[in-house]
Amino acid sequence: MGIARDNWGTVSPLDLTETFGLIAVGSKRSAGTWEQLGISQTAEYVDARAPIAAGQPEQREYRAQEIQNSARVGATSAILSVVTVP
């Protein structure tokens, strides 16, 4: 089972690399827009971004999508919602 983790203690399941070898990881914070965080080949992705408001918890959503031949393919994963803990 893979996990999405941030530096403030949130750990949640995000198990896609066992199905897909390479995934694009995206995130949305609070009411913001989706942004690509990076590409992952491992079952764990660490979100190292600081919170928008220093010292305050915030809601984050994560999703992933398979990459083949340098292009995103297929549907995005289910959305994983977490709340960071400073």
Secondary structure, DSSP 8 states (H G I E B T S, - for coil): --EEEETTS-EEE---TTT-SSEEEEEEETT---EEEEEESSSEEEE----SSTT---EEEEEEEEEETTEEES-----EEEE---
